[in-house]
Amino acid sequence: MANPEDSSSPPDHRDLGNVLDLFHFQDEAPGMVFWHPRGLILYDVLCDAARRRCRCEGYSEVRTPQVLRQSIWQRSGHWTHYHDDMFAFDDGKESVALKPVSCPGHLEIIKRRSLSHRDLPLRVAEFGVVHRREPSGALHGLFRLRQFTQDDGHIFCLPAQIDAEVDRFAKGLAMFYRAFGFDIVDVKLSTRPASRAGDDELWSRAESLLGRAASNAGLAWAEQPGAGAFYGPKLEFNLKDGWGRFWQCGTIQLDLVLPGQFGVHFASSDGGRQVPMMLHRALFGSLERFMGILLEQHAGKLAPWLAPEQVRVLPVGAPQHGYAQSVAAEIAAAGIRVDIDASSQTLAQRIFQAHASAVPFAVILGTREAAGGSATIRERGGQNQTLSRAQALDLLRERCRPAQ
């Protein structure tokens, strides 16, 4: 593992959050993030990327309540197996808890549908803000929080559809991670924990089905005994950060317990009623954790499609301010995140500030550019090129286009 005191080591994401004005933490809200405007832009860009992936894979997006009463959590098993990790309190009538996951809410939505076997596989997803009562000593920046966003998705399917769904997820996840610059993924099959719902026969079946699906999907996995969820085994996809540490991000879990507990059924081909199998899946796992890994991996210098500010326009001299406004408006109309720095600092100082803020492109507009209807684009690496206004816009549009 890299030595944090070594100057060649990657920067800490908490320092980058401060330097790049993305977010901050403070003692009055332990394990929770104060998002600054630039940080919230990056947060939304990550959500948009996951939404595109969801649309490609046929998910419908839903939203469920933040607080649910004890009866729901008893039915799901969280009150028995996860209670110590939940923020529970009394609402004046009975015990309630802030949700640590979105699964029970999704089950409540699905059981209200009259499902046929022809509707399966059925996929739903949510960007759910969840709360978990992590010990204060375990909190660590964006990597371990008490409040975070989980891109929780669930697939309701037939037993014969499990292999195809795991294969689809694994291939889509690999493509998704590559767009962010991650290729090294460590895969673990986490098996039955000591505290669990369901008998050993059910667990043996679930572990066998998920292990077979993982192998058929071409995944090289290692078993992680005792680390499964209380309702089923899971495949964990761990990303390697800049320090050499692995963090769980993506996951897909096979659940043979909760659909029956919540009364979810479908009409089978012979007219009977059967309980579907349920796969829990996430791309980011924790959106905040993924962001922390991403920032450290790239030392804050994110690819243009990810950067909160993609272009900074730098007019040289007051007469060029009107031209700069016009160019910036055209860039913004193309869907590119742009700002103008028309401060009294020298051009060199403003270029340095843009570089320090990790802005991928600076557009320099001086007398020559204004007279000729052109723009000089300076990339973060230092390369300059002067193009016509239309050519400059085409280049920026192409270079800032989302990666997937």
N, C-alpha and C positions, 0 to 999 in steps of 0.2 A: 504494500500500500504506500502511496506517496506520502511524504513527510509534509505536513501543513506548514512547517517553518521554512521549507525549501522554496526559494523564490521562483523555481521552475514549476512548482505545483500550481494546479488550477486555482483561481480565486474562489472564495466562499460565496455562495449564492446570496447570503445575507448582506455581504458587503456590496455585491453587484446591485442588489435591490435598492440600496442606499445611493450608490454612485449614479445609477441610471434612473433614479427617482421612480421606482416601480411600486414599492410597498414598504411597510415598516411594522415592527412589533413593539408592544409596550406592556409593562407589568400589569396594567389594569385589565388586560384581556389576554391572559396567558394561553398560548397555543392557538391564537386567532390572528387573522391578517387584516391590516388596514391597507386597502388597495388605493394607490394613487392613480390619477387618470391614465398615465402611460402603462402602469401595471394592469389596469383593468382592460385596456386595449389588448394587451398580450393575452390575458385571460380569455377575452372574447374570441381572439384569433384561434386559440386552441380549441375552444368550444365549437367554433365554425368548422374546423378541420374534422373533429369527431362527428359532427352532424353530417358532413358530406359522406363520411364512411358509413354512417348509419343508413343514409338514404340509399347508397349503393347496395347495401345488404338487406334492404327491405324492412327496416324498423319503423314503427310509428312512435312518435315522441309523446310522452304523457307527463303529468306532474301530480305529485301526491302530497298530502299534508305533512307539516313539519312536526306536529305533536299528535300522538295517538295514545288512546287509553290502554290501561293494563291488559284488558281482555284480548286485544289484538296481539300484544307481545307474548301473552301466555299461549295463544294459539300457535304463534310462529316458533315458540321455544326460546325466544330471546330472554324472557323473564326468568327462565330456569337456567339457561346455559350462558347468558351474556349480561346478566343484570348488573354485575359489578362494573361493567364498562359503559353503562348508560347513564345519562343525566335524567334521573327520575325525580318526580315531585308530585305534590297533591294539587289538583286544580279546584279544590273546594267540594268536589263530589266523590272523586276516586283518584287513584294513582295514575299518572300519565308519564310519558317519557318522550324526550326529543329523539327523533329517529336516528339510529346509527347506520341504517341501511334503508333502501327504498323497496325491498322485496315484498313485505306484507302489503304495502299500498298497491303494488302492481297486481298481486294475487286478488285483491279486492276488486280491482277493475276487471280482470279477466273472468272472474267467476260470474259476473253479471252478463256475460255474453253467452248466447246459445251456440256453443261450438260444435262443429262437425269435424270429422277426421279430415275432410277436404280443406278445412281452414288451417291445418297444421303443415309445416311449422308456422307458428305465430310469434312475431318478434316485437317487443316494446322496449323503449329506452327512456331514460330520464337523466338530466343533469341535476342530481339531488344534493342539496346542501345537507350534510350529516354531521352529527356531534357524537364524539366518543370521549369517555372520561379517561384520558391518558394520564398516567402519573406525571407530576410536574418535572421530575428528573428525567423523563424520557422525551420531553419536548425538544425538538431540534429544527428550528427554522421552518421552512416549507416541507421538510422531510417527514416530520411527525407533528401533527396538529391535533387540537381538540375539535376544531370546526374546519371542514374541508368539503370540496365538491367531488362527488363520486359519479362517474359516467356509468351508471348502473343500467344494465340491460338484461332482459330475460327472454328466453326462447322456450316456447311450449311446443313439444314435438312428440312423435311416435318413437318407440325404441329403434325402429329401422332407420330413423332419420338422424340419429346421434352422430354416427361417423361423418356424414356429409356436413353437419353443422359444425363439428369441431374442426374439420378440414377447412371449411369456408372461413371460420374465425381465424385459424392459425395463418393461413395464407394472406388474409386481409390485414392481420396484425403486423406481419413481416413487412408488407408494403407500406403500411401506415408508419412504422418506426423508421424505415429507410428515408422517408421524406423529411424526417427531423435529424437525420445524420447518425442513426443508431443501427448497427449491424450485429453487435454481439449481444445475444439474448441467451440467458441460461434458463432452462426449463426444468421445473420440478413437479412431480406428482405427489401432492400432499394427501396422506391417507388418514384413516379414522383417528380422531382425538379421544382422549380419555372421557371427556364429557361430551356426549353426543345423543342425538335422537335416532331412533330406529335400532333394529336388532342386527346381530352380526351377519345374518344371511343377507339382509338388505344391503349392508355395507360391502360385503364381498361382491355382490352383484354390481353395485355402483362402481367400485374400484376396478373391477374387471372390464366393465363397459368403457369407462373413461380411459384406462390404460390402453385398451385395444384401439380406441378411436385416435389417441395420440400417436401411437405407432403407425397406424394406417395413414395418418396425416404427414408422416415422414419426420416427426419430431424426435430428437434425441433427448430423452428425459431421464432423470434420476429420481428415485423415490425419496420422499421426505416423510418418514413415519411420524404419525401423531400430529401433523400440522394442518389437517383438513378443517373445513368449517364444521360446525356441530351437526349440520344437516346433510353433509355430503363431501366427497373428495373433490379436490380441485387441482387444475393445472395452473402453475404460477409462472409467469414470464418476467424474468428479472433482468433489468438493464444495468449495465456497468457504468458508474459515474467516473468523473475525471480523476478521482482519488483511488480508483480500483475497487470500490465497494459495489456490491450488487444490491439493488432495491427492487422489491416486488412492485410491478406496475400492472401489466395486463393479467387477466385471469379468466378462466372458464371453469365452472363448477357444475357437477352433475348432482341434482337434487331429486331423490325419490320420496321425500318426506313431505315437504310443505304443500304441494298441490292438493294432496289428499286431506291435509289438516284444514285447508281453507275451502274444501268442497268444490274444487275446480274439476269439471268433467267435460267430456266431449262425446258426441254420438258416434259410435263406431260403425263400420261398414255393415255389420250384421244387426244394427239397430239397438245394440246395448249401450250402456254408459260406462266409460272407462276414464281413468285418471291419466292425464298426460305426464310425460317426463318434463323436467324443467332444467334448463341450463342457465346459470347466472354468468354473465360475462361483463368485462370492462376492458377498455383500451388503455386508458390512463391509470385506472385504479383510483388514485388521488390526482386530480388535475394539478394541485399545488405541488405535490411531490415531483410530478413529471416536469413541471416548470423549473423547479430547483435543479434537477439533474440536467435539464436542457441548458440553463444559464451557465452552469459550471462546465459542461461539456464544450461549449463554444466561447467561454470566457466573456459572456455577455454580447458577443458579436454575432447576433443571430442572422440567419439567411434573410434576404430582403423580404420574402413573403411573410416572415414572422415578425420582423422588426416593428415595434409600436409606432415609430416615426420612420417611414421609408425614404422620404425625400425632404431635404431642407433647402429652400430657395434663398440665395444670398445675393441681393442686389448690391451693386458697387456704385455708390453715389445716389443722392436724393432723386435726380432726374429719372433713375431707373425703377423707382418704387412702383410707379403705375404699371410698367411692363411686368415687373415681378408679380404684382397682384393678378394680372391677367394670365400669366403663365401658371401660377399656383392654382388658380381657379380651374384651368384646363386640366391640370394634373389631378386635382381632387375629383373633377367630374368623371375621370377615367377610373375612379374607385381606388386611388392610391392615397395613402396617408401622408400628408404633406404639411409643412409649416414654413413660415418665413422668418428669417432672422435679419431684420433691417436695423440692428443696433448700431451704435456709433463706433464699435470696435473695428479694428482693421480687418481686412479680408482674411489675412493669415490667422488672426485670432479666432475669427468665426469658423473657419475651416477646422481649426484645432478643436473648437468646442463641439462641432458636429461629429468629429472623429471620436472625441471623448464620450459623447452620448451614444456612440455605436450606430449612428445614422448611416445606412448603406450608401446613399447618394446625396451629394451636394450639387445643386444647380446654380452655376455662377452666371450672373447677368450684369454685364458692364455696358459701356457705351457701344462697343463693337457689336455685341449681341443684340442690343436694342435696335441699333440701326439696321442690322441685317436680318432681323427676325429669327435669330438663332439662339442657342443655349450651349454653354460649356458644362458638361457633366463630369464631375470628379467622383470617382468611386472610392470607397472606404480604403482600398489598398493603395491609392495614390495615382491611379491612371486618369488622365484627362482626355476628353475628346469633345470637339465642337461640332455640333450637328444643327441641321435646320430644326425649327421648333417642332414640326411634325415628326421628324426622325427621332428627336429626343423623346417625345411622348411615346412613340412606338417602342423605343428601347426600354423606357421605364415600365411601360405596361407589360412587356414581355418578361423583364427581369423580376418584377414584383408579383407576377401571377402566382396564385397558390400552387403548391407543389403537388397536390392531389385533389 
